[in-house]
Each structure stands twice: as structure tokens, then as C-alpha cells.
Amino acid sequence: MATQLRALTQLVHNATVFGLSRRNSRLTAIHVLLLVALVEVAVNRIAVPMLRPSNGEPPLWHTALDYVGLFLFYFAGALAVFVIIARIVSAIDRSAGRGVRDLIAHLALGAAALVAAVPLLISVPAWTNLLLEISFGVALIALVASVFGRGRDLGVQIGLPFVVAPLLAHVVTTICAQLIWAEDEFYAPGGPGPLFVSIGIIGLAAAALKSPYYFAPRPFARSVARPIPIVIAMSIAAIGAVAARLWYPPLAKATMFAIGIAMNPDHADRKLALYLLAVATLSWTLSSCLFAASEARRTIGAGLALILLGGYGFQWPHHYLLPLLGVTLIADAARRVRDQELEAMPFMSEAPPIADATWSTYVGAIANGLRRSLGDVHSLTTRGEGGIASSVIIGEAKGLHVRARIERIEGSVLALDVVVGREIDEVRGSTVTIWAMPQRGLGANPAGPPAAPIFKTGDPLFDEKFRVRGNPGAFAKLFDDGSRAKAITSLDGWLAYWEREGVRYRVYPGRGAPLDHPLPLSDLALGRVPQHAERLVAVIELLVELGTRVLEPAPPAVAPKELDAS
């Protein structure tokens, strides 16, 4: 058995690492764990105990089912352990950009997972249960503390403590039963134990009822109107009501086995309606997250599902491991879900519309202003469907291609995009990326290309305005004292540098950036055209200065040789 278990854990470890290393693959270790945990609940926690004969030896089919349930029990526990280990290793690798709280949280998570995993391999004395509860509680508190920070999803920051509070209530209940009261007295009728347990269960129901407000996809007004989650929630509510009406005793027994919530087995529990409403509400939240466009929002749904599948029984290792992993997934997704959902929202311009004649004159002024620093400058405006127009200005500086593109819709400017060198898609990770921190009232600044780790430049004014990620050495080559000072006064949005390939800058006027910098949109909307377009020209010249400092010129075009007629 030990040999088979070691082989199984090695296989699970390989599959886990492989799944986590392929972010673009559809099936990951988290998906496998969710499926295994769900089947384990159905087979090991519900079917095996409820179908076991009350008298005599169980039939052969039940023995086989029991072995399947035992396998699923070990499989779910082992897979949860290795997923947690993989996440801890990944977090430590990124610790330079994640902060001290995140590192402490993952170290506490590792300690709790180690204590919870030991019973999967060997028998442990009873006193280790207290150690498990304490490490479990410390890890939960550390994970919740790590979720708070600038740029994190506000709903998760508020909602995660509500989800974790009932789990901590269980920890406090167990510690009190083992250290303060005798266990028989603590759980006796009239003792504090039943009250503590009831408070924890009510907390679970309350967290489920509030889950849409904290964890549903954003914007909430759009997600609440989607029909599929509503149909799923209403169907589950209807099935639960019918089952409670016709088969209440088996339903109460199955609930106790599945998630550890005890209900009166003889007649309908007084809180049955509350439980049914909580289950329906949570099912809506989970299905909304499942169908969300944001990967981080789907991860939040997976975390909630793992907490639910862990249950409130706390008898076996995966009853602790699944909630720990679920809270970890939610805390990690809170860092990126806000940016992902903002990027997915329909992009509407806050800029005023500009007449075509005024705009054409302004584009000409930009081209004339750039001729003092660029060679071979040309401009072109094209129109597409849906009122979209694109004005492109191209030139050359010291062998580097320079391209500035301004996108408009129905005359209103959406974005300015400048490329020096090779144009690289912003989804590709960059060597250095800087984001300007938007001023209050300007909304969110759409995220730029990914880069890690986050670091401080040592320039207080620069660090106050920009968040910087990537390679500190490459940043030092890109920016000197003078260019940092110019960037503080002239750059908004984001700027990314791919080593020896290209520099790209993008800004959305009126969205995370001032409306009239570097484009004087208010003046243009009134028909006033600056003669030299100095603001935008200065920004492009700064980008060219950065590019010529770190980029290699494009190789000259080679003219084709003429064929020898002879």
C-alpha cells in the first residue's frame, strides 16, 4: 500500500507541476482537483455511509464502492497538497514583487498544509489535532491579511474575511474544547459548544447570502442579468425545496455527511429555509464566476467551490487542505481580477468629439513638429467601420522606425500609441514596464504588458507617480536622471521596453490620464489648433531619446541585384 501511495503521489506531483506550468491549457490541476473533490463528496461522504447496510456484512458492490471512495479520499488529499506546494514555490520565486505579507502567508500555508498532510501517510497521535487547528487558523489569518493592498479587488477584500470567519470560528471552538473546557462538558446540552457551532454555521449561511455582492463578476449590473446563472440557481432552489418536502430525513443525513452541517433528522429544521436560500445564492455566484470572461474571476469561483467542498466537518486532511487552497486562490486572484475586468469592459471614450477638418490640421501640425527630430516623416488617416478612424504618423531616427497612432471613434480620441523600434504586442511579457498611477477621479489606468518583479527606482518623485516592474538593470539603461524628470512631467498611461527590440507607450486620455495631455482635446473640440503641437511632439521626442539609448538600429534594406543577361 505504501509503495502504491508513493507512486500515486509522484504521478500526481508530475501532473500538478505540468498543469500549473501551462497557463494557456484548458485543463489544469485545479480543474482536476475540483472534479475529484466533487466525486469524493458524492461517493465517499454520501453514497458509502448512506448505502451501508445497518445489519450484516456489506455486499460486494458496497465494498468496491468503499475502496473507490478511499482512493478518491487519498487522491484529493495528495493532489491538494501538491497544488499547494507548487503555489508556494511559485510565490517564493516571485517574493521580490509580492511583499512581506504575501511571503508570510505562503509560509504559514506551507506549515498548515504539512501538518494536515501527515495523516495521509502515517498515523498521528491525538494531540496533533490541536497543532493542526492552530496552524490552520494562523494560515487563514495570514492569507486574509495578504489580500489587502492598492489595486486589489475591493469586493474580495471585503468578502474574504466573511468567508474565513466561520472557519476561524471552528478553530476557536476546537481550541476551547481542548484547552479550556473538558470536551464532554463543552459539547453537552446547555454548554457553550453547540452555541459556538451554531454561530459558525450561521456565519457560513451569511457568507453564502452575501457572496454575489463580493465575488460576482463586475460590473455587477451586467452579471446579475445573465440568464444561465439565474436558471441554475432557481433550479437548485426548486430541487432543494422538493427534496426537503418529500425526502427530508435522507436529505438531512446526506447534508451532515457531505459538509458537516447537522440538521434535526426528525422534522424540518427551523433554519431550513435559510439554508436553501444560501445554497441557491451561492450556486448563482459560482455559476456566474464559471461563465465569467476573466480568468481571475473564474479562479475566485474555483476557490469558493473548494471551500464549499471542504465542508464544515473537519474530520479528514482534505477538509483542511481544500479550504486552505480555496482561500489562497481567492487571495491571489484579487491582485489581477480588477485589471482583467476593466480591460474586458466596452471601451467608451470620455473625450469630446473633434471636427474632421480641425483634426486633420492638428495631425499636420504634429508631423511638422516632428520633422525637427525625425527624418522621412509621413502621416495618414484611415477610416473603418463603426465610426473608427486611425491617424498614423511615421518617421525615422538614427536607424529606428518611429510610429505614432491615434485612434478615434465618432471623432472622440480613444488612445495614443507610440512605438519606437519593433512593434510588439502588449500581451507579451516585457523587460521593463512602468504604469502611471492615475490621479483621483480619472478612473483606472488600463494595465500594460506583464513584467516582474516590482521594484523601487530610488527616485522618490518617480516612484510616487509610477509603478515599475521588470529588470532593474534594464531600467537603469533606459532612464537616466534627466529622462526620469521628463517622464514625471510628460508621461501617463504605460510604457514598456523589450530588450534590444522596441519601446511602446500607450495612454488613454480621460481614462486614467488627464484629458488634455499630451493631446489638447478640449481646445481641439472648440476648433482651436496649436501651431506646433508641442505637447505631443515633446512626448514622442522623449520616447525616441529612450529608444535610441537602448535599441539597435534596423539593418539597412538591401537592394536586389540585377540579373546578368548573359
TILUMLO-331006 format. One record per residue (C-alpha): residue in one letter; x, y, z; residue number from 1. Coordinates in pm, whole numbers, padded with zeros to 5 digits. Layout:
N
a:X:Y:Z:NUM
...
***
This chain:
566
m:00000:00000:00000:1
a:00283:00240:00090:2
t:00457:00170:-00242:3
q:00136:00233:-00434:4
l:00076:00555:-00242:5
r:00428:00682:-00316:6
a:00383:00603:-00685:7
l:00047:00777:-00684:8
t:00183:01089:-00516:9
q:00473:01106:-00762:10
l:00232:01079:-01054:11
v:00009:01347:-00904:12
h:00309:01573:-00845:13
n:00419:01545:-01207:14
a:00068:01612:-01334:15
t:00029:01908:-01099:16
v:00351:02077:-01200:17
f:00278:02014:-01566:18
g:-00072:02159:-01535:19
l:00040:02467:-01344:20
s:00324:02537:-01585:21
r:00090:02556:-01882:22
r:-00121:02862:-01817:23
n:-00279:02855:-02158:24
s:-00400:02496:-02135:25
r:-00766:02444:-02063:26
l:-00724:02162:-01814:27
t:-00512:02236:-01507:28
a:-00453:02067:-01174:29
i:-00715:02297:-01016:30
h:-00981:02167:-01256:31
v:-00882:01807:-01184:32
l:-00892:01871:-00810:33
l:-01239:02026:-00831:34
l:-01370:01723:-01019:35
v:-01202:01473:-00785:36
a:-01324:01657:-00474:37
l:-01680:01668:-00608:38
v:-01680:01296:-00687:39
e:-01523:01225:-00346:40
v:-01809:01407:-00175:41
a:-02067:01212:-00376:42
v:-01903:00871:-00331:43
n:-01701:00870:-00010:44
r:-01900:01110:00205:45
i:-02257:01044:00085:46
a:-02301:00717:-00107:47
v:-02077:00492:00107:48
p:-02223:00576:00452:49
m:-02583:00612:00335:50
l:-02587:00287:00137:51
r:-02408:00083:00403:52
p:-02644:-00191:00538:53
s:-02747:-00141:00901:54
n:-02711:-00514:00973:55
g:-02481:-00787:00847:56
e:-02185:-00780:00614:57
p:-02198:-00524:00331:58
p:-02240:-00670:-00020:59
l:-01950:-00693:-00261:60
w:-02059:-00389:-00462:61
h:-02061:-00175:-00148:62
t:-01711:-00293:-00055:63
a:-01591:-00199:-00406:64
l:-01761:00140:-00373:65
d:-01592:00188:-00037:66
y:-01250:00122:-00193:67
v:-01327:00372:-00470:68
g:-01420:00627:-00206:69
l:-01098:00557:-00016:70
f:-00895:00605:-00332:71
l:-01071:00936:-00402:72
f:-01005:01041:-00042:73
y:-00629:00991:-00077:74
f:-00623:01125:-00431:75
a:-00798:01450:-00335:76
g:-00569:01498:-00035:77
a:-00247:01425:-00226:78
l:-00346:01645:-00520:79
a:-00438:01932:-00288:80
v:-00101:01903:-00112:81
f:00099:01917:-00433:82
v:-00104:02205:-00577:83
i:-00037:02399:-00257:84
i:00334:02314:-00275:85
a:00353:02429:-00637:86
r:00184:02759:-00548:87
i:00416:02814:-00252:88
v:00725:02757:-00468:89
s:00587:02996:-00731:90
a:00510:03259:-00465:91
i:00861:03236:-00319:92
d:01008:03278:-00669:93
r:00804:03598:-00706:94
s:00857:03713:-00347:95
a:01057:04020:-00453:96
g:00748:04168:-00613:97
r:00479:04035:-00378:98
g:00568:04186:-00041:99
v:00640:04055:00308:100
r:00276:03979:00394:101
d:00237:03753:00093:102
l:00557:03567:00175:103
i:00449:03517:00538:104
a:00106:03398:00422:105
h:00255:03132:00196:106
l:00499:03016:00463:107
a:00206:02979:00705:108
l:00013:02799:00431:109
g:00302:02557:00382:110
a:00322:02482:00754:111
a:-00053:02418:00779:112
a:-00054:02200:00466:113
l:00238:01996:00600:114
v:00062:01930:00931:115
a:-00264:01841:00751:116
a:-00087:01610:00505:117
v:00093:01394:00763:118
p:-00219:01179:00842:119
l:-00233:01085:00473:120
l:00092:00889:00522:121
i:00113:00778:00885:122
s:-00100:00752:01197:123
v:-00060:01051:01427:124
p:-00135:01093:01799:125
a:-00448:01278:01909:126
w:-00257:01584:02037:127
t:-00157:01676:01679:128
n:-00518:01777:01615:129
l:-00463:02089:01827:130
l:-00146:02170:01629:131
l:-00344:02128:01306:132
e:-00618:02365:01424:133
i:-00370:02632:01532:134
s:-00167:02614:01209:135
f:-00492:02616:01007:136
g:-00614:02929:01186:137
v:-00280:03111:01155:138
a:-00263:03034:00781:139
l:-00617:03164:00725:140
i:-00544:03488:00909:141
a:-00218:03539:00718:142
l:-00387:03475:00383:143
v:-00665:03723:00459:144
a:-00409:03983:00569:145
s:-00221:03940:00239:146
v:-00525:04029:00028:147
f:-00537:04394:00133:148
g:-00350:04640:-00084:149
r:-00372:04904:-00351:150
g:-00506:04787:-00684:151
r:-00672:04474:-00538:152
d:-01039:04396:-00592:153
l:-01244:04576:-00327:154
g:-01517:04311:-00320:155
v:-01269:04034:-00241:156
q:-01102:04246:00026:157
i:-01439:04289:00200:158
g:-01584:03945:00129:159
l:-01292:03713:00205:160
p:-01296:03790:00581:161
f:-01668:03699:00586:162
v:-01589:03364:00423:163
v:-01297:03289:00654:164
a:-01473:03396:00977:165
p:-01682:03072:01010:166
l:-01367:02864:00955:167
l:-01191:03059:01228:168
a:-01497:03009:01449:169
h:-01443:02634:01416:170
v:-01076:02678:01514:171
v:-01173:02877:01824:172
t:-01439:02616:01912:173
t:-01190:02329:01892:174
i:-00921:02511:02090:175
c:-01172:02599:02364:176
a:-01295:02239:02379:177
q:-00942:02103:02419:178
l:-00776:02365:02637:179
i:-01041:02546:02841:180
w:-01331:02303:02893:181
a:-01347:01930:02909:182
e:-01477:01810:02574:183
d:-01774:01626:02726:184
e:-01880:01938:02915:185
f:-01815:02172:02624:186
y:-02043:01989:02379:187
a:-02303:01883:02638:188
p:-02656:02028:02609:189
g:-02651:02371:02768:190
g:-02273:02401:02723:191
p:-02104:02662:02503:192
g:-02009:02413:02230:193
p:-02347:02389:02049:194
l:-02374:02770:02055:195
f:-02027:02811:01905:196
v:-02104:02556:01632:197
s:-02436:02725:01556:198
i:-02263:03064:01523:199
g:-02016:02916:01274:200
i:-02292:02760:01063:201
i:-02495:03083:01062:202
g:-02176:03260:00953:203
l:-02143:03019:00662:204
a:-02501:03086:00552:205
a:-02449:03461:00584:206
a:-02131:03445:00375:207
a:-02316:03248:00106:208
l:-02601:03502:00101:209
k:-02355:03791:00062:210
s:-02134:03615:-00193:211
p:-02286:03779:-00504:212
y:-02203:04127:-00379:213
y:-01841:04042:-00305:214
f:-01741:03779:-00560:215
a:-01971:03806:-00864:216
p:-01821:03930:-01194:217
r:-01806:04304:-01247:218
p:-01988:04515:-01349:219
f:-02250:04363:-01119:220
a:-02543:04511:-01311:221
r:-02440:04315:-01619:222
s:-02366:03984:-01443:223
v:-02692:03984:-01248:224
a:-02892:03996:-01572:225
r:-02731:03689:-01732:226
p:-02990:03414:-01769:227
i:-02781:03096:-01724:228
p:-02674:03159:-01361:229
i:-03032:03259:-01276:230
v:-03170:02938:-01426:231
i:-02911:02729:-01239:232
a:-02983:02899:-00906:233
m:-03361:02869:-00948:234
s:-03332:02503:-01049:235
i:-03119:02420:-00746:236
a:-03359:02607:-00519:237
a:-03656:02418:-00666:238
i:-03484:02079:-00641:239
g:-03383:02154:-00282:240
a:-03735:02257:-00185:241
v:-03889:01944:-00340:242
a:-03627:01718:-00178:243
a:-03682:01883:00161:244
r:-04057:01833:00124:245
l:-04055:01470:00008:246
w:-03730:01323:00143:247
y:-03630:01537:00437:248
p:-03469:01268:00663:249
p:-03231:01139:00389:250
l:-03156:01500:00288:251
a:-03063:01593:00645:252
k:-02844:01285:00675:253
a:-02671:01350:00341:254
t:-02608:01714:00438:255
m:-02440:01601:00757:256
f:-02218:01353:00573:257
a:-02136:01590:00285:258
i:-02050:01921:00452:259
g:-02080:01852:00824:260
i:-02389:02066:00894:261
a:-02623:01885:01134:262
m:-02998:01936:01095:263
n:-03282:01791:01300:264
p:-03337:01446:01143:265
d:-03695:01404:01270:266
h:-03868:01715:01141:267
a:-03782:02019:00929:268
d:-03508:02229:01083:269
r:-03604:02583:01177:270
k:-03321:02720:00963:271
l:-03400:02504:00660:272
a:-03535:02796:00453:273
l:-03219:02995:00532:274
y:-03000:02705:00422:275
l:-03191:02658:00095:276
l:-03169:03029:00016:277
a:-02797:03029:00095:278
v:-02734:02729:-00132:279
a:-02928:02888:-00419:280
t:-02746:03219:-00377:281
l:-02406:03055:-00364:282
s:-02487:02846:-00671:283
w:-02566:03170:-00858:284
t:-02229:03316:-00754:285
l:-02038:03003:-00854:286
s:-02209:02972:-01193:287
s:-02157:03345:-01261:288
c:-01786:03305:-01190:289
l:-01773:02988:-01402:290
f:-01902:03173:-01710:291
a:-01701:03492:-01646:292
a:-01469:03616:-01919:293
s:-01194:03699:-01667:294
e:-00954:03418:-01578:295
a:-00906:03567:-01232:296
r:-01283:03574:-01169:297
r:-01306:03207:-01266:298
t:-01023:03138:-01021:299
i:-01224:03311:-00747:300
g:-01516:03081:-00829:301
a:-01285:02779:-00808:302
g:-01164:02898:-00468:303
l:-01521:02932:-00338:304
a:-01603:02585:-00473:305
l:-01304:02431:-00293:306
i:-01409:02593:00035:307
l:-01760:02453:-00013:308
l:-01630:02104:-00099:309
g:-01406:02109:00207:310
g:-01721:02136:00416:311
y:-01758:02212:00786:312
g:-01690:01865:00925:313
f:-01312:01890:00969:314
q:-01254:01519:01024:315
w:-01005:01433:00747:316
p:-00696:01606:00599:317
h:-00863:01737:00285:318
h:-01132:01903:00499:319
y:-00850:02142:00588:320
l:-00647:02133:00266:321
l:-00932:02225:00031:322
p:-01038:02541:00221:323
l:-00673:02646:00256:324
l:-00621:02617:-00118:325
g:-00954:02787:-00189:326
v:-00866:03091:00024:327
t:-00521:03102:-00141:328
l:-00674:03108:-00491:329
i:-00913:03389:-00398:330
a:-00640:03598:-00235:331
d:-00412:03553:-00537:332
a:-00685:03633:-00792:333
a:-00772:03955:-00606:334
r:-00446:04102:-00740:335
r:-00539:04079:-01106:336
v:-00916:04048:-01139:337
r:-00977:04423:-01133:338
d:-00743:04494:-01423:339
q:-00873:04199:-01625:340
e:-01235:04306:-01594:341
l:-01156:04668:-01672:342
e:-00979:04561:-01990:343
a:-01280:04349:-02090:344
m:-01531:04632:-02045:345
p:-01658:04809:-02358:346
f:-01421:05095:-02423:347
m:-01607:05425:-02432:348
s:-01423:05749:-02479:349
e:-01464:06035:-02232:350
a:-01305:06276:-02478:351
p:-01517:06533:-02666:352
p:-01569:06487:-03041:353
i:-01339:06681:-03275:354
a:-01434:06800:-03621:355
d:-01253:06624:-03905:356
a:-01113:06946:-04051:357
t:-00971:07052:-03712:358
w:-00825:06708:-03658:359
s:-00661:06699:-04000:360
t:-00496:07033:-03932:361
y:-00370:06910:-03595:362
v:-00222:06591:-03745:363
g:-00035:06809:-03994:364
a:00098:07021:-03707:365
i:00225:06707:-03533:366
a:00408:06595:-03848:367
n:00566:06939:-03895:368
g:00679:06946:-03532:369
l:00838:06601:-03556:370
r:01044:06692:-03861:371
r:01293:06873:-03636:372
s:01394:06541:-03474:373
l:01277:06271:-03718:374
g:01351:06208:-04079:375
d:01120:06096:-04357:376
v:00801:06192:-04167:377
h:00465:06097:-04322:378
s:00109:06099:-04192:379
l:-00206:05915:-04296:380
t:-00562:05891:-04162:381
t:-00776:05586:-04242:382
r:-01139:05515:-04161:383
g:-01301:05186:-04068:384
e:-01641:05055:-03969:385
g:-01835:05183:-03670:386
g:-01701:05539:-03693:387
i:-01346:05428:-03609:388
a:-01062:05635:-03756:389
s:-00687:05588:-03717:390
s:-00428:05859:-03773:391
v:-00075:05729:-03821:392
i:00246:05935:-03826:393
i:00568:05753:-03914:394
g:00930:05862:-03925:395
e:01287:05750:-03863:396
a:01551:05842:-03604:397
k:01908:05706:-03605:398
g:01802:05396:-03795:399
l:01499:05327:-03571:400
h:01144:05320:-03702:401
v:00906:05550:-03515:402
r:00529:05519:-03539:403
a:00259:05719:-03359:404
r:-00104:05611:-03395:405
i:-00410:05791:-03257:406
e:-00739:05601:-03252:407
r:-01071:05788:-03266:408
i:-01433:05680:-03264:409
e:-01706:05917:-03383:410
g:-01447:06197:-03364:411
s:-01350:06128:-02999:412
v:-00995:06018:-02919:413
l:-00964:05674:-02760:414
a:-00591:05614:-02731:415
l:-00246:05730:-02832:416
d:00001:05453:-02915:417
v:00369:05523:-02992:418
v:00624:05259:-03096:419
v:01000:05307:-03130:420
g:01176:05014:-03295:421
r:00991:04688:-03342:422
e:00619:04680:-03263:423
i:00544:04406:-03008:424
d:00201:04303:-02884:425
e:00137:04417:-02527:426
v:00029:04069:-02415:427
r:00390:03953:-02436:428
g:00593:03996:-02118:429
s:00831:04291:-02130:430
t:01177:04356:-01987:431
v:01055:04671:-01807:432
t:00706:04815:-01772:433
i:00606:05136:-01592:434
w:00247:05232:-01512:435
a:00148:05583:-01417:436
m:-00065:05593:-01103:437
p:-00387:05773:-01206:438
q:-00495:06084:-01024:439
r:-00809:06072:-00814:440
g:-01121:06099:-01028:441
l:-00953:05987:-01352:442
g:-01060:05621:-01320:443
a:-00842:05316:-01370:444
n:-00533:05311:-01587:445
p:-00553:05003:-01815:446
a:-00269:04764:-01738:447
g:00034:04737:-01962:448
p:00242:04432:-02059:449
p:00326:04192:-01774:450
a:00668:04216:-01610:451
a:00816:04104:-01277:452
p:00928:04172:-01013:453
i:00806:04508:-00887:454
f:01084:04735:-00758:455
k:01160:05088:-00646:456
t:01390:05306:-00857:457
g:01527:05513:-00568:458
d:01388:05835:-00720:459
p:01112:05944:-00477:460
l:00926:06160:-00728:461
f:00941:05891:-00996:462
d:00829:05616:-00755:463
e:00543:05834:-00637:464
k:00399:05862:-00988:465
f:00491:05528:-01145:466
r:00471:05161:-01054:467
v:00776:04987:-01203:468
r:00818:04618:-01280:469
g:01085:04415:-01456:470
n:01464:04420:-01470:471
p:01625:04697:-01258:472
g:01943:04685:-01468:473
a:01749:04736:-01791:474
f:01557:05022:-01630:475
a:01885:05193:-01537:476
k:01996:05175:-01901:477
l:01663:05308:-02023:478
f:01625:05603:-01785:479
d:01887:05845:-01654:480
d:01824:06137:-01419:481
g:01718:06373:-01696:482
s:01481:06132:-01870:483
r:01320:06038:-01537:484
a:01247:06404:-01472:485
k:01097:06443:-01820:486
a:00887:06127:-01772:487
i:00739:06258:-01447:488
t:00610:06571:-01619:489
s:00509:06429:-01958:490
l:00417:06058:-01938:491
d:00090:05898:-01832:492
g:-00059:05558:-01917:493
w:00207:05287:-01952:494
l:00545:05244:-02117:495
a:00710:04909:-02191:496
y:01056:04814:-02311:497
w:01153:04483:-02471:498
e:01531:04445:-02459:499
r:01700:04530:-02791:500
e:01362:04513:-02968:501
g:01128:04801:-02901:502
v:00977:05068:-02677:503
r:00600:05113:-02670:504
y:00392:05380:-02499:505
r:00015:05394:-02468:506
v:-00214:05643:-02298:507
y:-00593:05672:-02283:508
p:-00687:06041:-02244:509
g:-00961:06085:-01987:510
r:-00926:05728:-01863:511
g:-00654:05700:-01603:512
a:-00480:06002:-01762:513
p:-00554:06375:-01794:514
l:-00791:06465:-02075:515
d:-00571:06736:-02227:516
h:-00224:06585:-02201:517
p:-00045:06519:-02428:518
l:-00331:06595:-02669:519
p:-00511:06930:-02622:520
l:-00852:06771:-02675:521
s:-01059:07045:-02511:522
d:-00906:07310:-02739:523
l:-00942:07089:-03046:524
a:-01310:07026:-02965:525
l:-01358:07406:-02976:526
g:-01175:07429:-03309:527
r:-00854:07579:-03168:528
v:-00545:07411:-03320:529
p:-00198:07467:-03165:530
q:00052:07569:-03427:531
h:00330:07327:-03336:532
a:00156:07051:-03130:533
e:00440:07093:-02881:534
r:00296:06875:-02603:535
l:00270:06559:-02812:536
v:00593:06629:-03001:537
a:00782:06653:-02669:538
v:00643:06315:-02558:539
i:00741:06144:-02884:540
e:01088:06301:-02869:541
l:01135:06165:-02516:542
l:01038:05818:-02635:543
v:01279:05845:-02926:544
e:01552:05951:-02683:545
l:01484:05641:-02471:546
g:01473:05415:-02774:547
t:01798:05536:-02927:548
r:01966:05476:-02591:549
v:01884:05104:-02570:550
l:01774:04979:-02913:551
e:01977:04863:-03207:552
p:01906:05029:-03546:553
a:01722:04823:-03803:554
p:01951:04671:-04069:555
p:01952:04872:-04393:556
a:01744:04740:-04676:557
v:01950:04561:-04939:558
a:01857:04639:-05299:559
p:01808:04328:-05516:560
k:02096:04255:-05751:561
e:02031:04282:-06122:562
l:02045:03955:-06313:563
d:02322:03914:-06566:564
a:02151:03900:-06901:565
s:02434:03689:-07038:566
***
